[in-house]
């Protein structure tokens, strides 16, 4: 029988980050290499500040620096060419820079695998939290009311336009985000406030952010091909009634700090608020790490969320693999509206139904849900049918497994047809060339 340590070692290279004087030094941590910067860090760049009130194009033959909060106004399109670099940090007044796409505005940022668009810190030795991140506000429905005000930038989001279009983002990397506003609020890498399904989000990485990697605040937007590396809170997060779709997501924690691979809420103040958060996900790989508190979790479904998730790999989290919390979430589970199927949950603590709620359904019902989980017996995985072999391993976050997979295109035509569990197939690696390690 493999020990927990051996399983974690075999499936995920432990990440180590060295801190000295509160700065990150160049260090190899598994597949992640921390580069302290250097070169052009914004000092020779074109500065952008305030409001963008006319269409603008940022070209790859220049570099740019955000000075304070930069807002693209309603009716305006900001275009960013492939290969463009944008730097950001704090102003002399201690205000974090960020880029905001307001309701009615558009961001057209189409990089390539060889020429990704990079938004990063302007510091010679960058750290998580150096700047605010990218914020998009749309007009799609939320469950806080017809509209709401965001905790950052005082923006309005939400509405009655599920097909609202905020533009296109492809092959973008957001580095060292998550500036702290106050004790209760921080910026994320990518914040999606009421963003509509007319928006295209593909090939996006958040890298070493101080808060969440990517967070959905309601809306209907879909996300395909996403990597969240070293988020110091949650890698992916949703709330406020998000009903979009996601495929090919990777969460890669580090030992620096982290919380959950996915934190999933409907609405904490009103767990039965309508529309319920109810995304459909497939081909997700969540890789945990021990940051010292023993609490990191793969997924926490709570506050009334619903979900349908398929073809996931969850491993290496010192806390729970999947936890289901709160009465409304357990009601949803009993109604078949919290589903995790055709997945590998490689955690000693695979499933937990918490906080004393009543549940007759259980995600660990193998015959119903077709999940493989670590069970502590001589064979490390247990399921009705063929067990996963002992030599199943990942190389970093790359690696999939075909046993028990479901073709997600049979669930919804938006999904790419694949025959494996997990996010990154080593023989068809969509992370090559643009994801930072």
N, C-alpha and C positions, 0 to 999 in steps of 0.2 A: 504494500500500500504506500502510495506517495504521501509524504508529509505535506502540510500546508506550505511550508517554506519551499519545498522542492517543486510543487506545482506552480507557485508564483514565480520561482526562478526560471522554470522551463518555459512559461508562457509570456513573461514580461520582464525585460531587463530593468532592474531597480534604478530609479532615477535619483540622482544626488545633486543638489545644488549647494554650492559653497557661498556663504555670505561673509564678507569682510567689510567692516565699517559701513554696513547697510548698502553696499553696492554689489552687483553681480559681476564676478570675474569670469573670464573665459573658462569654461569647464564642460567636459563631456559627461552627459547624464543619460546613459543608455543611447537611444537614437537621437537625443536632443543635444545640440551643441550651442552653448550660450556664447554669443559673440559680443564683446563689450562695446562694439561700435567703432568709432574712428572714421577717417575719411571725411567726406562732406556731411556734416550733421545739421545743415540748415543755414550756416553762417553766410553762404554765398547765394542763397535762394531768393526767389521772388516771394515777397511777403503778401499774404492775403488776410484781411481782417474784416470784421463787421458783416454787412449784408451783401449778398450777391443778388442784384436786382435786374441784371440782364444776362442773357445766355453767355456762357463762358466756356472756353476749352483750355484745359491744362495739357501741355504737350510734353512728350518724353525727352525733348532736347533741353528742357529746363528742369530745375527742381524748385519746389515750393515749400513755404513755411506758413503754417496756420498760426495766427497771432490772436489769442483769445477765441471766443466762440465765433464760428463762421457759419452763417445761415443762408441757405439758398431759398429764395422767396417763392411764393405761390406763382405758378405760371412760368417759372424760369427753369432752364435745363443747364446743368453742369455736366460737361463731358470731360472725361479723363482718358487720355490715350494709353495704350498698352506700354508698359515699361516705365511709367511715370513714378517718381518718388516724391512723397509729401512728408514733411517733418512737422512735429508739434511738441509742445511742452507746456510750461507755465509762463504767464506773463510776469512782468516785474511786480504787478499787484497781487501775485499769487493765484490768478485765475487760470484754470485749466483750459487749454485749447480743445476744441472739438469741431467736428463737421456735422451740421444738421441739414437734412433734407426735409423741408416743411411740407405740410399738406398741400397738394397741388403742384409741387415742384418735382423735378426728375433728376436722377443721377444716372448718367450713361457711362459706365466704367467697365469696359470690356478689355481686360488683359488677355494674355495667352499663357500657356504653360512655360514658354521660354521667356516671356516678358510680362511677369505679373505686375500689377499695380501694388505698390507698397506704401502704407501709411505707418510711420514709425516715430520713435522718440527723437528729439533734437539734441539729446544729451550725448556727450562723448562716451560716457559709461551709463547706458540706459538701465532702467529698473521698471518693474511692473508699477503702474500708477503714474507714469510720467505725463500722460495726457488723457483726454476724455474719451476718445473713440468716435465711432460713426453712429449717428442717430438718424433714423428714418421715421417720419410721421405720416400715416396714411389715413384714409377715410373709410376703411373697412369696419364691420361691426365689432364691438367689444361688449363686455357684460357689466361694466361700471356705470352704465347709462348711455344715452345717445352719444355723448362725447365725454372725455375726461382730460385732466391736466396731468402731464407726466411729472415725475419727481425730479427730472433733470431739465434744464433749459426752459422751464415754464411753458412747454408747448402743449397745444391742444391736439388730441388724437381721437380716432374713432369716427364713426358715421354710419351711413347706410349704403355704401358702395362696395360690395364684396369683390368686384373685379377692378378696383382702383389700381392704377399703374403708377408706381414711383420710379420706374426705370429698370435698368439692367446692371447687375454686378456679376462679373465673371473673373476668376483668377485674381483675387485680391487678398492681401495679407495685412492684418491689423496687429501691430506689435506694441507691447508695453503700455497698454491702455489701462483704464480703471482708476483715474484720479479720484481722490476722496473729496466729496463735497462737504460732508459733515459726518458725525458719528453713525448716522443711519442711512446715508445715501452715498453711492459711488457710481461712477460711469462703468458701463460694460464695454466689451470689445465692439460688438454690433448690437444695437438696441433697435428693435422692430416694433414700433407703436402703431397698432391698427393698420398694418400694411396689407394691401390687397393682393389678390391672386394674379392680377395683371403684371405684377412685378416679377422679374426673373432673378433668382439668387442661386448661383452655382460656383463651385470651386472657391471657397472662402476659408481662410485660416485666421484664427485669432491665436496670438502667440504671447505667452507670459503676461497675462492681464491680472490686475489687482482685484477684480471682482469676477463677474460671470463672463464666460466667453461670448455666447450668443443667447439673447433672451427675446422671447416673443411676448408682447403685451396685447393679447387678442389678435384680431385680424384673420386673414385667410391665406396668407402668403405661404408658398412652398419653398423648401430648401433642399438642394441636392448637392452632394460632394462638399462636405464641410469637415474641418479639423479644428478642434479646440485643444491647444497644447498649453499645459501649465496654468490653467485658470486657478486663481487662488480662492475662488468660491466655487460656483457650479459651472461645469463645462457648457451645458445647455440648460435652458430654463424656459418654462412657459407659464402664463397666467392670463387672466382677463378674458378667457373664452377663445383661445387660439384653436382654429379648426383646420389648419393646413396639413400638408403632407411632408414627410422627410425621408430621404434615402441616402445611403452611403455617408454616414456620420462617424467620425472618430473622436473620442474623448481620451486624452492622454494626460494623466495627472503626473505631478512631480512631488518629491518629498519636501519641497519648500513649504507649500501650504495648499490645501484644497478641501472641498467638501463633497459634493455629489457629482456623479457623471451626468445625471439628469435630475433636476428638481421640477416637479410637475404639479401645478395648482390650477384649480378652477378660479375661485376668488376667496381669499382667506376670510374676509368679513362676511361673505354670504355664499357658502359652499354650493347652494343650489341655484345660483344666479344663471340666467339664460342669456346668450347661448353658452352651454357648457364648453369648457376646453375639451376637445375631442379630436386630437390629431391621429393620423394613420402613419406609422413608421415601418421601415424595413431596412435590413442590412446595416445594423448599428454595431460598432465595436467600442466598448467602454472599458478602459484599462485603468485600474486604481493604483494607488501608492499609499504607503504609510507616512503621514506627516507628523506623527507623534501623539495624536490623541486617540487613535484606534477607532474613530467614528466615521471615516469616509465611507460613503455608500454608493453603490452602482446607480440605483434609481430610488427616488422616493415619490410615490404617487400620493397626493394628499389634497385637502381642501376641496374635495368634490370633483377632481378631474376625472375625465374618461379618456380612454386610449385604446387603440388597436395596434399592437407592435409585433413584428415578425422578424425572424432571421437575425437575432441579436447574439453577440458574444459579450458577456459581462464577467470580468475576472480581476482578481488581485485586490479587491477592496477589503480593508481590514474590518469594516463594519458589516452591514447587510448587503446582500446582492440586490434584492428588491424588497422595499418596505412599502406597505399599503397602510395609510393612516387616515383617521377621521371617519365619522359615521357615514357621511354622504359618499365618500369614496368607497367604503365597504358596501353600501347599498348598490352603487354602480357595479361593483365586482359581482355581487349576487345576481345582478340583472344581465350579466355577460357583457358589460360595457367597460370593463378594465381587463384587457386581454394581453397576455404575453405568450406567444406561440412559436414553436419551431426554433427554439433558442437554446444556447448553452450558457448556463449560469454557473461559472466556476468559482464559487465562493463557499467556504465551509458553512457560513450562515446564508443560505440561498434565498429563502423567502421568509417574510415576517409580516403578520397581520397584527398591527399594534394598537395601543391605546384603548384596549378593552371594548372595542366595537364588536358588533355581531356580524359574523360572516359564515354563510354555509358553503360558499365557493372558496376554492383555494388554488392559487396559481401553481402550486406544487402538485396538482392533480395531473400526473404524467399522461394518463390515458386520454384525458380531455384536451390538454394543452400541448402535448408533444414536445415538452421541454426536457433537456438533459441537465441534471444538477449533480453537484458533488454530494455524496451521501456518506462518506466515511467508511465504506466497506472496502473489501479487497480490490474491487474495481472502482476507480474514482468517480465514475458517473453512473447514474441509474436511470432507466427509462423502460417503459414497455417496448420491447423490440431490441434492436441491436445497440449495444453500448458503444460509446465513443472510446477508441483505443487509447492506451496509456501514452502513446507517443504523439498525441495531438499537441502541436505547439504553434506559437506565433513567433514571427521574426519581427521584433518591435511591435508595431500595430498591424503589420501585414500578415495575412493568413486567413483563410476561410475553410469551411468544412461543408461537404456536400450532403452528409448524412442528415436526413430529416428536414432539409430545406423545403421551402415552398416558393413557387414562382410568384413574386409579388404582382406581376402584371395581370395575374388572374384575379387579383383583389381589386385593382384599379389600374386603368390603362396608362395613367401618368407614370407609373413605376417602370423602370428599366427591367426587362426580363433577365433574371439570373437564376442559377440553380445552386446557390450556396448561402450558408450562414456567415455573417460578418460583413465588414464594410469594404475591405481592400483585398482583392484577389492578387496574389503575387505575380500571376501570369498576365494580369491586365491592370497594372498599378497606375491609377489615376492621380496619385500624389506626386509622381515624378516631375522634377523640373521647377516646381513652384512652391511646394510645401517646405518650410524651414524646419530643420532638425537640430 
